[in-house]
Amino acid sequence: MKKYVTAAIFLLVSIVFTACSAKKEESPVKSTEAVTESSNAIEDNGINTGSKLKVYTSFYPLYDFAVKIGGDKIKVTNLVPAGTEPHDWEPATTDILSLEKGNILIYNGAGLEHWVEQVTASLENKDLLLVNASDGITLIQGNDEEGGSSYDPHIWLSITNAKKEMENIKNALVKADPDNKDFYEANFMKYGAEFDALDAKFKEKLSELPDKDIVVAHQAFAYLCSDYGLNQVAIEGLGADSEPDAKRMAEIVDFARNKNIKTIFFEELVSPKVAQAIASEIGASTDVLNPLEGLTQEQVNAGEDYLSVMEENLNALVKALQ
């Protein structure tokens, strides 16, 4: 039986790698030249900025937090286009030119944006306020694609961490625009309360469930699992587009069978083929668990945000674990 499973896994790997290669060719190209025209895709509805602060964010959650706090007092531009996975994204020439005229750059830190130090050091705009949103947050170690250890950058998937990132953004806006301090403080109180309510809902719903093990597409959910007593087993490493070998896939199949896992989670911005192959091997279903590294254009158009997507994540977890 074990020989059969091993052979099947090797066949699955071959099929999956072919499918993933095809998927990557279709997905948004991550070179600086390719994103030149599509960068700055998510903005604040084209409001005339006038003397408003020009705020740039490195990827979607920080954009959402900045919009919530800054409202119509600031103009926010998200550098990573909708539908693009941010791990290997780099700024285009147009992005760098835009930063030369910006007031604030908000980035996640914890190793997510490998380009920040080099790009900001090259700018003539020495007044650009750099905001590391992960300041003050305890980081968790993860495994990178080479088998080494590095910090897990997915801190926003803890709702309490996300609130701290939002607070860091609020403090930066107050520093840059003290005349609107009361406005920024009031928005932080409003949305901070919504984050607290969602955190309480996660704790209530997930604490009731007997099963705590989840199989996920990539190692993005350590902070979420730490908050709510779950255990993630990741098919891939910290990077969303790394690829598991046959040995790793066999390990996942064995774990899922032994734990009677009924759902294999995948995510929207990368190929689901690996998750689908493993689910097919063990007779499980698949579902989306969104790491919120970015929204699709359809989600943007539908008005989705951090809170609504995290609510969807909660529903998916309850469905899988009950």
Summary of the structure (lengths in Angstrom):
residues: 322
radius of gyration: 20.3
end to end distance: 30.0
largest distance: 70.4
contacts: 1057
relative contact order: 0.14
helix: 48%
strand: 14%
